[in-house]
């Protein structure tokens, strides 16, 4: 599960390595990573400081597709603080793992980022709202259909 968190944070780590600052692009991945870390701590008892206790048992929604209604928490404010610290530590550790892996493969990362960035720049320049010509991207040749004259 910790490696899954690192994978989810790979996009944010790549942004930090290539551009030096994060964007909102990895927000959903960050949310998912946090949810997994919280489940590890509160449902599966994976934090030694908190012991083998399920602080938030998994609840089923009353009807499929409806959100779960949160029950009142059954632990103290101090325990809640410890849970938050443990979740934060798991996410930060996974982020560091993702960063180390990306640093080791930096040349591949930069090559991929260059291709991705050049494709986005082309798309922005040639979008219908840009006013630029609708040339084809490099390397993509599409056949044009000829219209028959009446």
C-alpha positions as a Markdown table, in Angstrom:
| # | Residue | x | y | z |
|---|---|---|---|---|
| 1 | Unk | 0.0 | 0.0 | 0.0 |
| 2 | Unk | 2.9 | 2.4 | 0.7 |
| 3 | Unk | 4.3 | 1.8 | -2.8 |
| 4 | Unk | 0.8 | 2.7 | -4.2 |
| 5 | Unk | 0.9 | 6.0 | -2.3 |
| 6 | Unk | 4.4 | 6.7 | -3.8 |
| 7 | Unk | 3.1 | 6.0 | -7.3 |
| 8 | Unk | 0.1 | 8.3 | -6.8 |
| 9 | Unk | 2.6 | 11.1 | -5.6 |
| 10 | Unk | 4.9 | 10.5 | -8.6 |
| 11 | Unk | 3.2 | 13.3 | -10.6 |
| 12 | Unk | 3.6 | 15.9 | -7.9 |
| 13 | Unk | 7.2 | 14.8 | -7.4 |
| 14 | Unk | 7.9 | 15.1 | -11.1 |
| 15 | Unk | 6.4 | 18.6 | -11.1 |
| 16 | Unk | 8.7 | 19.6 | -8.3 |
| 17 | Unk | 11.8 | 18.2 | -9.9 |
| 18 | Unk | 11.1 | 19.6 | -13.4 |
| 19 | Unk | 9.3 | 22.9 | -12.7 |
| 20 | Unk | 10.3 | 23.6 | -9.1 |
| 21 | Unk | 6.7 | 24.1 | -7.9 |
| 22 | Unk | 3.6 | 22.1 | -7.7 |
| 23 | Unk | 0.4 | 22.6 | -9.8 |
| 24 | Unk | -3.2 | 21.7 | -9.2 |
| 25 | Unk | -2.9 | 18.8 | -11.7 |
| 26 | Unk | -2.0 | 16.2 | -9.0 |
| 27 | Unk | -4.8 | 17.2 | -6.6 |
| 28 | Unk | -6.9 | 14.1 | -7.2 |
| 29 | Unk | -3.8 | 11.8 | -6.7 |
| 30 | Unk | -2.9 | 13.6 | -3.5 |
| 31 | Unk | -6.4 | 13.1 | -2.2 |
| 32 | Unk | -6.3 | 9.4 | -3.1 |
| 33 | Unk | -2.9 | 9.0 | -1.5 |
| 34 | Unk | -4.1 | 10.7 | 1.7 |
| 35 | Unk | -7.2 | 8.4 | 1.8 |
| 36 | Unk | -5.0 | 5.3 | 1.5 |
| 37 | Unk | -2.6 | 6.5 | 4.2 |
| 38 | Unk | -5.6 | 7.3 | 6.5 |
| 39 | Unk | -7.0 | 3.9 | 5.9 |
| 40 | Unk | -3.7 | 2.3 | 6.8 |
| 41 | Unk | -3.6 | 4.2 | 10.1 |
| 42 | Unk | -7.3 | 4.2 | 11.1 |
| 43 | Unk | -8.7 | 1.0 | 9.6 |
| 44 | Unk | -5.9 | -1.5 | 9.3 |
| 45 | Unk | -3.9 | -0.7 | 12.5 |
| 46 | Unk | -0.6 | -0.2 | 10.7 |
| 47 | Unk | 0.7 | 2.6 | 13.0 |
| 48 | Unk | 2.7 | 1.1 | 15.9 |
| 49 | Unk | 2.2 | 4.2 | 18.1 |
| 50 | Unk | -1.6 | 3.8 | 17.9 |
| 51 | Unk | -1.7 | 0.1 | 18.4 |
| 52 | Unk | -3.8 | -2.6 | 16.9 |
| 53 | Unk | -7.0 | -0.7 | 16.9 |
| 54 | Unk | -9.5 | 0.1 | 14.1 |
| 55 | Unk | -10.3 | 3.7 | 14.9 |
| 56 | Unk | -12.6 | 4.1 | 11.9 |
| 57 | Unk | -14.1 | 0.8 | 10.7 |
| 58 | Unk | -15.1 | 0.6 | 7.1 |
| 59 | Unk | -18.7 | 1.5 | 6.7 |
| 60 | Unk | -21.0 | 0.5 | 3.9 |
| 61 | Unk | -23.3 | 3.1 | 2.3 |
| 62 | Unk | -27.0 | 2.6 | 2.9 |
| 63 | Unk | -27.7 | 2.6 | -0.8 |
| 64 | Unk | -25.0 | 1.9 | -3.5 |
| 65 | Unk | -23.7 | 5.2 | -5.0 |
| 66 | Unk | -24.7 | 7.3 | -2.0 |
| 67 | Unk | -22.0 | 8.8 | 0.3 |
| 68 | Unk | -21.4 | 7.3 | 3.8 |
| 69 | Unk | -22.7 | 9.4 | 6.7 |
| 70 | Unk | -19.8 | 9.9 | 9.1 |
| 71 | Unk | -20.5 | 8.5 | 12.6 |
| 72 | Unk | -19.3 | 10.3 | 15.6 |
| 73 | Unk | -15.7 | 9.5 | 16.2 |
| 74 | Unk | -14.9 | 7.3 | 19.2 |
| 75 | Unk | -11.5 | 8.7 | 20.1 |
| 76 | Unk | -10.0 | 11.7 | 21.8 |
| 77 | Unk | -8.6 | 14.9 | 20.3 |
| 78 | Unk | -5.1 | 13.7 | 21.2 |
| 79 | Unk | -5.6 | 10.5 | 19.3 |
| 80 | Unk | -7.0 | 12.4 | 16.3 |
| 81 | Unk | -3.8 | 14.6 | 16.4 |
| 82 | Unk | -1.7 | 11.4 | 16.4 |
| 83 | Unk | -3.6 | 10.0 | 13.5 |
| 84 | Unk | -3.1 | 13.2 | 11.5 |
| 85 | Unk | 0.6 | 13.1 | 12.3 |
| 86 | Unk | 0.9 | 9.4 | 11.2 |
| 87 | Unk | -1.0 | 10.0 | 8.0 |
| 88 | Unk | 1.2 | 13.0 | 7.2 |
| 89 | Unk | 4.3 | 11.0 | 7.9 |
| 90 | Unk | 3.2 | 8.2 | 5.6 |
| 91 | Unk | 2.4 | 10.6 | 2.8 |
| 92 | Unk | 5.7 | 12.5 | 3.2 |
| 93 | Unk | 7.7 | 9.3 | 3.3 |
| 94 | Unk | 6.0 | 8.1 | 0.1 |
| 95 | Unk | 6.6 | 11.5 | -1.6 |
| 96 | Unk | 10.3 | 11.2 | -0.7 |
| 97 | Unk | 10.4 | 7.7 | -2.1 |
| 98 | Unk | 8.8 | 8.9 | -5.4 |
| 99 | Unk | 11.3 | 11.8 | -5.5 |
| 100 | Unk | 14.3 | 9.4 | -5.1 |
| 101 | Unk | 13.1 | 7.1 | -7.8 |
| 102 | Unk | 12.5 | 10.0 | -10.2 |
| 103 | Unk | 15.9 | 11.5 | -9.4 |
| 104 | Unk | 17.5 | 8.2 | -10.3 |
| 105 | Unk | 15.7 | 8.2 | -13.7 |
| 106 | Unk | 16.0 | 11.9 | -14.2 |
| 107 | Unk | 17.1 | 11.7 | -17.9 |
| 108 | Unk | 14.0 | 9.6 | -18.8 |
| 109 | Unk | 11.8 | 11.9 | -16.8 |
| 110 | Unk | 13.2 | 15.0 | -18.6 |
| 111 | Unk | 12.8 | 13.4 | -22.0 |
| 112 | Unk | 9.1 | 12.5 | -21.2 |
| 113 | Unk | 8.4 | 15.9 | -19.7 |
| 114 | Unk | 9.9 | 17.5 | -22.9 |
| 115 | Unk | 7.6 | 15.5 | -25.1 |
| 116 | Unk | 4.6 | 16.1 | -22.9 |
| 117 | Unk | 5.3 | 19.9 | -22.7 |
| 118 | Unk | 5.9 | 20.3 | -26.4 |
| 119 | Unk | 2.6 | 18.5 | -27.2 |
| 120 | Unk | 0.7 | 20.7 | -24.8 |
| 121 | Unk | 2.3 | 23.8 | -26.2 |
| 122 | Unk | 1.3 | 22.7 | -29.8 |
| 123 | Unk | -2.2 | 22.0 | -28.7 |
| 124 | Unk | -2.6 | 25.4 | -27.0 |
| 125 | Unk | -1.2 | 27.2 | -30.1 |
| 126 | Unk | -3.5 | 25.3 | -32.4 |
| 127 | Unk | -6.7 | 25.2 | -30.4 |
| 128 | Unk | -9.9 | 26.5 | -32.0 |
| 129 | Unk | -9.9 | 29.5 | -29.7 |
| 130 | Unk | -6.3 | 30.5 | -30.3 |
| 131 | Unk | -6.8 | 32.1 | -33.8 |
| 132 | Unk | -3.7 | 30.2 | -35.1 |
| 133 | Unk | -3.7 | 28.0 | -38.1 |
| 134 | Unk | -4.9 | 24.4 | -37.6 |
| 135 | Unk | -1.7 | 22.8 | -38.8 |
| 136 | Unk | -1.1 | 19.2 | -38.0 |
| 137 | Unk | 1.3 | 18.3 | -35.2 |
| 138 | Unk | 4.7 | 17.1 | -36.3 |
| 139 | Unk | 4.8 | 13.5 | -37.3 |
| 140 | Unk | 1.0 | 13.1 | -37.7 |
| 141 | Unk | -0.3 | 13.0 | -41.2 |
| 142 | Unk | -3.9 | 12.4 | -41.8 |
| 143 | Unk | -5.5 | 11.8 | -45.1 |
| 144 | Unk | -7.9 | 14.4 | -46.2 |
| 145 | Unk | -11.2 | 13.4 | -47.8 |
| 146 | Unk | -11.9 | 15.0 | -51.1 |
| 147 | Unk | -15.3 | 16.4 | -51.5 |
| 148 | Unk | -17.0 | 15.5 | -54.7 |
| 149 | Unk | -18.2 | 18.4 | -56.7 |
| 150 | Unk | -21.9 | 18.3 | -57.7 |
